Amino acid sequence: MTLRRLGRPLGHRKALFRNMVTDLLTHGKIETTEVKAKELRMLAENLITWGKQGDIHARRQVAMVISDKDVVKKLFNEIATRYTERNGGYTRIVKLGPRRGDAAPMALIELV
């Protein structure tokens, strides 16, 4: 699922990215660290590409990652139709600077 381990076991990492991609598709943008944003970009772009296909197989593949049925419907009905003419690059990462406290580099990831 992901290339970077981020200091977490597999189950924790999967749950983290499932929750993050659900929030990204729900709200359109989220603020996180740069490393997590880069990993999240790969997952989100794949899910939007599945959404553009629109068949039942694609819905099942997306439902394996996103457990919220309303977000799956939103992905197929609203988000995927917005990107029919686009061949990739559905997300944008904007660097925000270091986080106060631990100085981790922060980024804003949003749908274009």
MMTF fields as JSON, N, C-alpha, C and O atoms, coordinates in Angstrom:
{
  "mmtfVersion": "1.0.0",
  "mmtfProducer": "UNKNOWN",
  "numBonds": 447,
  "numAtoms": 448,
  "numGroups": 112,
  "numChains": 1,
  "numModels": 1,
  "chainsPerModel": [1],
  "groupsPerChain": [112],
  "chainIdList": ["A"],
  "bondAtomList": [4, 2, 8, 6, 12, 10, 16, 14, 20, 18, 24, 22, 28, 26, 32, 30, 36, 34, 40, 38, 44, 42, 48, 46, 52, 50, 56, 54, 60, 58, 64, 62, 68, 66, 72, 70, 76, 74, 80, 78, 84, 82, 88, 86, 92, 90, 96, 94, 100, 98, 104, 102, 108, 106, 112, 110, 116, 114, 120, 118, 124, 122, 128, 126, 132, 130, 136, 134, 140, 138, 144, 142, 148, 146, 152, 150, 156, 154, 160, 158, 164, 162, 168, 166, 172, 170, 176, 174, 180, 178, 184, 182, 188, 186, 192, 190, 196, 194, 200, 198, 204, 202, 208, 206, 212, 210, 216, 214, 220, 218, 224, 222, 228, 226, 232, 230, 236, 234, 240, 238, 244, 242, 248, 246, 252, 250, 256, 254, 260, 258, 264, 262, 268, 266, 272, 270, 276, 274, 280, 278, 284, 282, 288, 286, 292, 290, 296, 294, 300, 298, 304, 302, 308, 306, 312, 310, 316, 314, 320, 318, 324, 322, 328, 326, 332, 330, 336, 334, 340, 338, 344, 342, 348, 346, 352, 350, 356, 354, 360, 358, 364, 362, 368, 366, 372, 370, 376, 374, 380, 378, 384, 382, 388, 386, 392, 390, 396, 394, 400, 398, 404, 402, 408, 406, 412, 410, 416, 414, 420, 418, 424, 422, 428, 426, 432, 430, 436, 434, 440, 438, 444, 442],
  "bondOrderList": [1, 1, 1, 1, 1, 1, 1, 1, 1, 1, 1, 1, 1, 1, 1, 1, 1, 1, 1, 1, 1, 1, 1, 1, 1, 1, 1, 1, 1, 1, 1, 1, 1, 1, 1, 1, 1, 1, 1, 1, 1, 1, 1, 1, 1, 1, 1, 1, 1, 1, 1, 1, 1, 1, 1, 1, 1, 1, 1, 1, 1, 1, 1, 1, 1, 1, 1, 1, 1, 1, 1, 1, 1, 1, 1, 1, 1, 1, 1, 1, 1, 1, 1, 1, 1, 1, 1, 1, 1, 1, 1, 1, 1, 1, 1, 1, 1, 1, 1, 1, 1, 1, 1, 1, 1, 1, 1, 1, 1, 1, 1],
  "groupList": [{"groupName": "MET", "atomNameList": ["N", "CA", "C", "O"], "elementList": ["N", "C", "C", "O"], "formalChargeList": [0, 0, 0, 0], "bondAtomList": [1, 0, 2, 1, 3, 2], "bondOrderList": [1, 1, 2], "singleLetterCode": "M", "chemCompType": "L-PEPTIDE LINKING"}, {"groupName": "THR", "atomNameList": ["N", "CA", "C", "O"], "elementList": ["N", "C", "C", "O"], "formalChargeList": [0, 0, 0, 0], "bondAtomList": [1, 0, 2, 1, 3, 2], "bondOrderList": [1, 1, 2], "singleLetterCode": "T", "chemCompType": "L-PEPTIDE LINKING"}, {"groupName": "LEU", "atomNameList": ["N", "CA", "C", "O"], "elementList": ["N", "C", "C", "O"], "formalChargeList": [0, 0, 0, 0], "bondAtomList": [1, 0, 2, 1, 3, 2], "bondOrderList": [1, 1, 2], "singleLetterCode": "L", "chemCompType": "L-PEPTIDE LINKING"}, {"groupName": "ARG", "atomNameList": ["N", "CA", "C", "O"], "elementList": ["N", "C", "C", "O"], "formalChargeList": [0, 0, 0, 0], "bondAtomList": [1, 0, 2, 1, 3, 2], "bondOrderList": [1, 1, 2], "singleLetterCode": "R", "chemCompType": "L-PEPTIDE LINKING"}, {"groupName": "GLY", "atomNameList": ["N", "CA", "C", "O"], "elementList": ["N", "C", "C", "O"], "formalChargeList": [0, 0, 0, 0], "bondAtomList": [1, 0, 2, 1, 3, 2], "bondOrderList": [1, 1, 2], "singleLetterCode": "G", "chemCompType": "PEPTIDE LINKING"}, {"groupName": "PRO", "atomNameList": ["N", "CA", "C", "O"], "elementList": ["N", "C", "C", "O"], "formalChargeList": [0, 0, 0, 0], "bondAtomList": [1, 0, 2, 1, 3, 2], "bondOrderList": [1, 1, 2], "singleLetterCode": "P", "chemCompType": "L-PEPTIDE LINKING"}, {"groupName": "HIS", "atomNameList": ["N", "CA", "C", "O"], "elementList": ["N", "C", "C", "O"], "formalChargeList": [0, 0, 0, 0], "bondAtomList": [1, 0, 2, 1, 3, 2], "bondOrderList": [1, 1, 2], "singleLetterCode": "H", "chemCompType": "L-PEPTIDE LINKING"}, {"groupName": "LYS", "atomNameList": ["N", "CA", "C", "O"], "elementList": ["N", "C", "C", "O"], "formalChargeList": [0, 0, 0, 0], "bondAtomList": [1, 0, 2, 1, 3, 2], "bondOrderList": [1, 1, 2], "singleLetterCode": "K", "chemCompType": "L-PEPTIDE LINKING"}, {"groupName": "ALA", "atomNameList": ["N", "CA", "C", "O"], "elementList": ["N", "C", "C", "O"], "formalChargeList": [0, 0, 0, 0], "bondAtomList": [1, 0, 2, 1, 3, 2], "bondOrderList": [1, 1, 2], "singleLetterCode": "A", "chemCompType": "L-PEPTIDE LINKING"}, {"groupName": "PHE", "atomNameList": ["N", "CA", "C", "O"], "elementList": ["N", "C", "C", "O"], "formalChargeList": [0, 0, 0, 0], "bondAtomList": [1, 0, 2, 1, 3, 2], "bondOrderList": [1, 1, 2], "singleLetterCode": "F", "chemCompType": "L-PEPTIDE LINKING"}, {"groupName": "ASN", "atomNameList": ["N", "CA", "C", "O"], "elementList": ["N", "C", "C", "O"], "formalChargeList": [0, 0, 0, 0], "bondAtomList": [1, 0, 2, 1, 3, 2], "bondOrderList": [1, 1, 2], "singleLetterCode": "N", "chemCompType": "L-PEPTIDE LINKING"}, {"groupName": "VAL", "atomNameList": ["N", "CA", "C", "O"], "elementList": ["N", "C", "C", "O"], "formalChargeList": [0, 0, 0, 0], "bondAtomList": [1, 0, 2, 1, 3, 2], "bondOrderList": [1, 1, 2], "singleLetterCode": "V", "chemCompType": "L-PEPTIDE LINKING"}, {"groupName": "ASP", "atomNameList": ["N", "CA", "C", "O"], "elementList": ["N", "C", "C", "O"], "formalChargeList": [0, 0, 0, 0], "bondAtomList": [1, 0, 2, 1, 3, 2], "bondOrderList": [1, 1, 2], "singleLetterCode": "D", "chemCompType": "L-PEPTIDE LINKING"}, {"groupName": "ILE", "atomNameList": ["N", "CA", "C", "O"], "elementList": ["N", "C", "C", "O"], "formalChargeList": [0, 0, 0, 0], "bondAtomList": [1, 0, 2, 1, 3, 2], "bondOrderList": [1, 1, 2], "singleLetterCode": "I", "chemCompType": "L-PEPTIDE LINKING"}, {"groupName": "GLU", "atomNameList": ["N", "CA", "C", "O"], "elementList": ["N", "C", "C", "O"], "formalChargeList": [0, 0, 0, 0], "bondAtomList": [1, 0, 2, 1, 3, 2], "bondOrderList": [1, 1, 2], "singleLetterCode": "E", "chemCompType": "L-PEPTIDE LINKING"}, {"groupName": "TRP", "atomNameList": ["N", "CA", "C", "O"], "elementList": ["N", "C", "C", "O"], "formalChargeList": [0, 0, 0, 0], "bondAtomList": [1, 0, 2, 1, 3, 2], "bondOrderList": [1, 1, 2], "singleLetterCode": "W", "chemCompType": "L-PEPTIDE LINKING"}, {"groupName": "GLN", "atomNameList": ["N", "CA", "C", "O"], "elementList": ["N", "C", "C", "O"], "formalChargeList": [0, 0, 0, 0], "bondAtomList": [1, 0, 2, 1, 3, 2], "bondOrderList": [1, 1, 2], "singleLetterCode": "Q", "chemCompType": "L-PEPTIDE LINKING"}, {"groupName": "SER", "atomNameList": ["N", "CA", "C", "O"], "elementList": ["N", "C", "C", "O"], "formalChargeList": [0, 0, 0, 0], "bondAtomList": [1, 0, 2, 1, 3, 2], "bondOrderList": [1, 1, 2], "singleLetterCode": "S", "chemCompType": "L-PEPTIDE LINKING"}, {"groupName": "TYR", "atomNameList": ["N", "CA", "C", "O"], "elementList": ["N", "C", "C", "O"], "formalChargeList": [0, 0, 0, 0], "bondAtomList": [1, 0, 2, 1, 3, 2], "bondOrderList": [1, 1, 2], "singleLetterCode": "Y", "chemCompType": "L-PEPTIDE LINKING"}],
  "groupTypeList": [0, 1, 2, 3, 3, 2, 4, 3, 5, 2, 4, 6, 3, 7, 8, 2, 9, 3, 10, 0, 11, 1, 12, 2, 2, 1, 6, 4, 7, 13, 14, 1, 1, 14, 11, 7, 8, 7, 14, 2, 3, 0, 2, 8, 14, 10, 2, 13, 1, 15, 4, 7, 16, 4, 12, 13, 6, 8, 3, 3, 16, 11, 8, 0, 11, 13, 17, 12, 7, 12, 11, 11, 7, 7, 2, 9, 10, 14, 13, 8, 1, 3, 18, 1, 14, 3, 10, 4, 4, 18, 1, 3, 13, 11, 7, 2, 4, 5, 3, 3, 4, 12, 8, 8, 5, 0, 8, 2, 13, 14, 2, 11],
  "groupIdList": [1, 2, 3, 4, 5, 6, 7, 8, 9, 10, 11, 12, 13, 14, 15, 16, 17, 18, 19, 20, 21, 22, 23, 24, 25, 26, 27, 28, 29, 30, 31, 32, 33, 34, 35, 36, 37, 38, 39, 40, 41, 42, 43, 44, 45, 46, 47, 48, 49, 50, 51, 52, 53, 54, 55, 56, 57, 58, 59, 60, 61, 62, 63, 64, 65, 66, 67, 68, 69, 70, 71, 72, 73, 74, 75, 76, 77, 78, 79, 80, 81, 82, 83, 84, 85, 86, 87, 88, 89, 90, 91, 92, 93, 94, 95, 96, 97, 98, 99, 100, 101, 102, 103, 104, 105, 106, 107, 108, 109, 110, 111, 112],
  "secStructList": [7, 7, 1, 7, 7, 6, 6, 1, 7, 2, 2, 2, 2, 2, 2, 2, 2, 2, 2, 2, 2, 2, 2, 2, 2, 2, 2, 1, 3, 3, 3, 3, 3, 2, 2, 2, 2, 2, 2, 2, 2, 2, 2, 2, 2, 2, 2, 2, 2, 2, 2, 2, 2, 7, 1, 2, 2, 2, 2, 2, 2, 2, 2, 2, 2, 7, 7, 7, 2, 2, 2, 2, 2, 2, 0, 0, 0, 0, 0, 2, 2, 2, 6, 6, 6, 7, 7, 1, 7, 7, 3, 3, 3, 3, 3, 3, 3, 3, 7, 6, 6, 6, 7, 7, 3, 3, 3, 3, 3, 3, 3, 7],
  "xCoordList": [0.825, 0.0, 0.867, 0.659, 1.837, 2.722, 4.17, 4.481, 5.033, 6.444, 7.18, 8.097, 6.789, 7.457, 6.778, 5.556, 7.554, 6.993, 6.506, 5.575, 7.107, 6.683, 6.706, 5.98, 7.527, 7.663, 6.423, 6.213, 5.592, 4.35, 4.245, 4.744, 3.593, 3.332, 2.305, 1.624, 2.201, 1.385, -0.077, -0.652, -0.676, -2.087, -2.35, -3.338, -1.47, -1.615, -1.449, -2.185, -0.492, -0.221, -1.412, -1.808, -1.979, -3.146, -4.324, -4.994, -4.57, -5.68, -5.449, -6.381, -4.211, -3.874, -4.197, -4.848, -3.743, -3.953, -5.396, -5.871, -6.1, -7.52, -8.293, -9.149, -7.987, -8.661, -8.283, -9.133, -7.009, -6.569, -7.196, -7.625, -7.259, -7.833, -9.342, -9.908, -9.996, -11.419, -11.651, -12.569, -10.821, -10.944, -10.621, -11.272, -9.622, -9.263, -10.42, -10.731, -11.051, -12.158, -13.411, -14.229, -13.568, -14.723, -14.595, -15.524, -13.451, -13.27, -12.557, -12.628, -11.876, -11.186, -9.747, -8.956, -9.392, -8.013, -7.777, -8.697, -6.528, -6.135, -4.709, -3.935, -4.374, -3.031, -2.339, -2.884, -1.139, -0.39, 1.094, 1.48, 1.922, 3.35, 3.632, 2.831, 4.773, 5.119, 5.24, 4.775, 5.856, 6.071, 4.738, 4.532, 3.831, 2.511, 1.732, 0.999, 1.881, 1.173, 1.644, 0.835, 2.94, 3.463, 2.958, 2.663, 2.855, 2.316, 0.814, 0.299, 0.125, -1.32, -1.661, -2.687, -0.807, -1.042, -1.15, -2.035, -0.26, -0.295, -1.609, -2.217, -2.046, -3.283, -4.495, -5.365, -4.555, -5.702, -5.802, -6.897, -4.672, -4.703, -5.176, -5.914, -4.757, -5.226, -6.728, -7.419, -7.236, -8.672, -9.496, -10.564, -9.006, -9.739, -9.716, -10.701, -8.618, -8.552, -9.545, -10.2, -9.664, -10.689, -12.076, -12.955, -12.262, -13.561, -13.939, -15.119, -12.958, -13.234, -13.711, -14.436, -13.314, -13.768, -15.255, -15.988, -15.696, -17.118, -17.843, -19.051, -17.193, -17.901, -17.956, -17.406, -18.622, -18.831, -17.518, -17.335, -16.604, -15.303, -14.54, -13.907, -14.599, -13.919, -14.538, -13.823, -15.861, -16.518, -16.08, -15.875, -15.94, -15.514, -14.063, -13.716, -13.223, -11.823, -11.714, -10.931, -12.487, -12.473, -13.072, -12.577, -14.125, -14.767, -13.858, -14.072, -12.85, -11.876, -11.009, -10.499, -10.837, -10.002, -10.856, -10.52, -11.951, -12.813, -14.039, -14.803, -14.231, -15.341, -16.633, -17.709, -16.556, -17.733, -18.418, -17.844, -19.632, -20.325, -20.679, -20.725, -20.928, -21.242, -20.04, -20.201, -18.846, -17.637, -17.378, -16.915, -17.671, -17.523, -18.468, -18.08, -19.708, -20.671, -20.203, -20.31, -19.687, -19.185, -18.021, -17.915, -17.148, -16.008, -16.469, -15.958, -17.418, -17.854, -18.772, -18.714, -19.621, -20.601, -20.095, -20.427, -19.297, -18.867, -17.399, -17.069, -16.53, -15.093, -14.59, -13.865, -14.968, -14.478, -15.013, -14.305, -16.247, -16.795, -16.104, -16.048, -15.578, -14.85, -13.536, -13.051, -12.966, -11.649, -11.702, -10.716, -12.807, -12.9, -11.912, -11.399, -11.64, -10.72, -9.264, -8.37, -9.014, -7.661, -7.067, -7.75, -5.8, -5.151, -4.26, -3.41, -4.424, -3.611, -3.375, -3.828, -2.671, -2.403, -3.646, -3.945, -4.38, -5.632, -5.411, -6.319, -4.21, -3.937, -2.783, -1.967, -2.738, -1.669, -1.142, -1.917, 0.179, 0.803, 1.461, 2.308, 1.064, 1.614, 2.369, 1.79, 3.649, 4.444, 4.109, 3.982, 3.966, 3.547, 4.643, 4.483, 5.741, 6.799, 6.805, 6.017, 7.679, 7.808, 6.656, 6.105, 6.315, 5.268, 5.842, 6.962, 5.081, 5.513, 5.495, 4.507, 6.558, 6.627, 7.729, 8.683, 7.61, 8.651, 9.333, 10.205, 8.957, 9.563, 9.456, 10.31, 8.405, 8.187, 7.705, 6.859, 8.221, 7.775, 6.321, 5.969, 5.486, 4.041, 3.687, 4.386, 2.564, 2.103, 0.582, -0.045, 0.012, -1.419, -1.62, -1.084, -2.387, -2.706, -4.174, -5.037, -4.445, -5.804, -6.09, -5.18, -7.368, -7.789, -7.724, -8.117, -7.231, -7.071, -8.432, -8.521],
  "yCoordList": [-1.188, 0.0, 1.248, 2.152, 1.301, 2.466, 2.0, 0.852, 2.891, 2.582, 2.921, 2.203, 4.002, 4.441, 3.824, 3.686, 3.459, 2.809, 3.799, 3.493, 4.972, 6.033, 5.629, 6.203, 4.653, 4.237, 3.583, 3.616, 2.988, 2.367, 0.965, 0.693, 0.063, -1.26, -1.177, -0.163, -2.233, -2.238, -1.887, -1.072, -2.48, -2.224, -0.778, -0.185, -0.217, 1.185, 2.096, 3.071, 1.783, 2.603, 2.562, 3.594, 1.377, 1.261, 2.063, 2.774, 1.947, 2.68, 4.183, 4.94, 4.615, 6.028, 6.582, 7.62, 5.889, 6.401, 6.245, 7.054, 5.233, 5.121, 6.293, 6.876, 6.636, 7.773, 9.079, 9.944, 9.222, 10.464, 10.643, 11.747, 9.583, 9.726, 9.953, 10.651, 9.377, 9.635, 11.098, 11.721, 11.654, 13.069, 13.972, 14.999, 13.596, 14.395, 14.453, 15.521, 13.321, 13.297, 13.957, 14.484, 13.934, 14.562, 16.083, 16.792, 16.579, 18.012, 18.719, 19.943, 17.978, 18.605, 18.98, 19.157, 19.106, 19.417, 19.045, 19.078, 18.689, 18.413, 18.89, 19.017, 19.151, 19.581, 18.43, 17.868, 18.081, 16.966, 17.214, 18.279, 16.244, 16.403, 16.165, 15.552, 16.654, 16.527, 15.066, 14.695, 14.242, 12.839, 12.115, 11.349, 12.356, 11.726, 12.245, 11.486, 13.518, 14.092, 13.448, 13.186, 13.194, 12.571, 11.139, 10.703, 10.407, 9.05, 9.075, 8.248, 10.03, 10.144, 10.494, 10.058, 11.279, 11.664, 10.435, 10.368, 9.462, 8.261, 7.51, 7.086, 7.346, 6.621, 7.369, 6.764, 8.669, 9.458, 9.476, 9.377, 9.601, 9.631, 8.292, 8.26, 7.191, 5.885, 5.735, 5.207, 6.194, 6.075, 6.937, 6.52, 8.12, 8.974, 8.354, 8.445, 7.733, 7.039, 5.882, 5.664, 5.138, 4.087, 4.716, 4.167, 5.862, 6.525, 6.952, 6.961, 7.302, 7.7, 6.53, 6.724, 5.31, 4.145, 3.899, 3.632, 3.989, 3.991, 2.663, 2.647, 1.557, 0.279, -0.348, 0.194, -1.486, -2.126, -2.626, -2.594, -3.087, -3.541, -2.386, -2.56, -1.225, -0.054, 0.35, 0.722, 0.276, 0.606, -0.335, 0.093, -1.602, -2.572, -2.355, -2.51, -2.001, -1.721, -0.501, -0.502, 0.523, 1.728, 1.43, 1.932, 0.626, 0.299, -0.52, -0.555, -1.177, -1.891, -0.922, -1.279, 0.289, 1.28, 2.238, 2.538, 2.721, 3.7, 2.975, 2.397, 3.002, 2.267, 3.08, 2.503, 4.383, 5.249, 5.253, 5.723, 4.733, 4.609, 5.963, 6.105, 6.956, 8.285, 8.904, 9.6, 8.654, 9.18, 8.455, 9.069, 7.159, 6.412, 6.971, 7.148, 7.25, 7.84, 9.214, 9.543, 10.007, 11.337, 11.231, 12.017, 10.248, 10.058, 9.739, 10.319, 8.835, 8.421, 9.442, 9.618, 10.118, 11.017, 12.44, 13.074, 12.958, 14.351, 14.5, 15.191, 13.857, 14.093, 13.523, 14.199, 12.286, 11.658, 12.364, 12.468, 12.848, 13.543, 14.888, 15.389, 15.473, 16.746, 16.565, 17.503, 15.363, 15.127, 14.241, 13.567, 14.215, 13.338, 13.725, 12.851, 15.005, 15.46, 15.433, 15.629, 15.194, 15.261, 13.862, 12.923, 13.716, 12.418, 12.159, 11.27, 12.883, 12.712, 14.068, 15.09, 14.073, 15.326, 15.912, 17.092, 15.081, 15.53, 16.243, 16.899, 16.12, 16.722, 17.709, 17.652, 18.611, 19.61, 19.602, 19.538, 19.669, 19.747, 21.114, 21.487, 21.858, 23.181, 23.095, 22.726, 23.43, 23.372, 24.555, 25.687, 24.278, 25.301, 25.739, 26.749, 25.015, 25.356, 24.412, 23.467, 24.652, 23.729, 23.857, 24.938, 22.726, 22.7, 23.169, 22.813, 23.951, 24.423, 23.244, 22.513, 23.072, 21.972, 21.005, 20.851, 20.345, 19.395, 19.76, 19.024, 20.874, 21.392, 20.428, 20.435, 19.595, 18.711, 19.544, 20.421, 19.29, 20.06, 19.734, 18.573, 20.76, 20.573, 20.924, 21.684, 20.338, 20.583, 20.52, 19.876, 21.197, 21.166, 20.389, 20.763, 19.316, 18.556, 18.811, 18.701, 19.157, 19.507, 18.99, 18.746, 18.828, 18.447, 19.67, 20.763, 19.491, 20.606, 21.034, 21.966],
  "zCoordList": [0.0, 0.0, 0.0, -0.809, 0.904, 0.939, 0.88, 1.198, 0.475, 0.387, 1.674, 2.073, 2.323, 3.541, 4.757, 4.782, 5.749, 6.928, 7.971, 8.716, 8.045, 8.948, 10.415, 11.226, 10.76, 12.147, 12.715, 13.927, 11.866, 12.314, 11.751, 10.659, 12.494, 11.923, 10.793, 10.636, 10.023, 8.812, 9.077, 8.356, 10.083, 10.355, 10.735, 10.302, 11.54, 11.941, 10.727, 10.573, 9.876, 8.693, 7.73, 7.188, 7.518, 6.639, 7.176, 6.427, 8.471, 9.078, 8.977, 8.704, 9.195, 9.108, 7.724, 7.604, 6.676, 5.323, 4.862, 4.065, 5.34, 5.01, 5.595, 4.93, 6.841, 7.469, 6.78, 6.571, 6.428, 5.797, 4.421, 4.083, 3.62, 2.277, 2.365, 1.524, 3.368, 3.57, 3.906, 3.372, 4.794, 5.147, 3.964, 3.772, 3.17, 1.997, 1.004, 0.476, 0.748, -0.21, 0.363, -0.391, 1.677, 2.304, 2.315, 1.925, 2.759, 2.966, 1.816, 1.713, 0.957, -0.163, 0.127, -0.8, 1.402, 1.765, 3.223, 4.04, 3.54, 4.918, 5.127, 4.177, 6.374, 6.741, 7.461, 8.41, 7.009, 7.573, 7.349, 6.868, 7.694, 7.44, 5.963, 5.257, 5.507, 4.084, 3.659, 2.581, 4.491, 4.136, 4.01, 3.069, 4.955, 4.882, 3.678, 3.043, 3.36, 2.211, 0.909, 0.018, 0.794, -0.424, -0.574, -1.687, 0.528, 0.473, 0.19, -0.562, 0.802, 0.616, -0.822, -1.345, -1.462, -2.854, -3.749, -4.602, -3.565, -4.398, -4.228, -5.211, -2.983, -2.715, -3.265, -3.892, -3.038, -3.496, -5.015, -5.568, -5.687, -7.157, -7.718, -8.702, -7.099, -7.551, -7.353, -8.225, -6.217, -5.957, -6.92, -7.37, -7.23, -8.179, -9.571, -10.304, -9.936, -11.227, -11.265, -12.284, -10.165, -10.087, -10.217, -10.881, -9.584, -9.643, -11.049, -11.399, -11.851, -13.233, -14.072, -15.047, -13.705, -14.469, -14.251, -15.203, -13.01, -12.719, -12.751, -12.513, -13.027, -13.067, -11.67, -10.712, -11.574, -10.276, -9.69, -8.473, -10.534, -10.045, -9.402, -8.361, -10.015, -9.467, -8.126, -7.195, -8.033, -6.761, -5.645, -4.51, -5.967, -4.952, -4.543, -3.372, -5.495, -5.17, -4.257, -3.307, -4.54, -3.708, -2.339, -1.33, -2.286, -1.013, -0.105, 1.106, -0.665, 0.162, 0.957, 2.019, 0.459, 1.128, 1.947, 3.092, 1.378, 2.048, 2.581, 1.809, 3.888, 4.484, 4.529, 4.69, 4.394, 4.441, 3.068, 2.086, 3.01, 1.729, 1.12, -0.102, 1.972, 1.454, 0.742, -0.261, 1.255, 0.621, -0.695, -1.656, -0.752, -2.009, -3.061, -4.215, -2.668, -3.605, -4.078, -5.26, -3.149, -3.507, -4.487, -5.429, -4.254, -5.151, -6.563, -7.521, -6.709, -8.038, -8.707, -9.924, -7.923, -8.528, -8.723, -9.724, -7.787, -7.87, -8.25, -9.214, -7.498, -7.673, -8.993, -9.723, -9.305, -10.538, -11.78, -12.782, -11.728, -12.898, -13.115, -14.238, -12.032, -12.152, -12.92, -13.554, -12.862, -13.459, -14.702, -14.999, -15.438, -16.608, -17.703, -18.4, -17.867, -18.909, -18.471, -19.294, -17.192, -16.644, -16.555, -16.148, -16.933, -16.947, -15.738, -15.789, -14.694, -13.487, -12.857, -13.372, -11.753, -11.07, -10.446, -10.629, -9.7, -9.1, -7.773, -7.262, -7.209, -5.902, -6.001, -6.921, -5.031, -4.949, -3.523, -2.568, -3.38, -2.067, -1.935, -2.746, -0.904, -0.625, 0.697, 1.718, 0.684, 1.908, 2.806, 2.339, 4.11, 5.062, 6.023, 6.708, 6.092, 7.03, 8.214, 8.257, 9.174, 10.305, 11.303, 11.512, 11.908, 12.932, 14.258, 14.627, 14.951, 16.26, 17.233, 17.316, 17.942, 18.9, 18.555, 19.316, 17.404, 17.012, 15.703, 15.24, 15.099, 13.874, 12.697, 11.811, 12.683, 11.546, 10.362, 10.536, 9.173, 7.996, 7.664, 7.456, 7.617, 7.4, 5.957, 5.287, 5.5, 4.138, 4.113, 4.954, 3.141, 2.892, 1.597, 0.554, 1.665, 0.45, 0.137, 1.007, -1.131, -1.53, -2.925, -3.717, -3.208, -4.55, -5.436, -5.027, -6.651, -7.577, -8.099, -8.898]
}
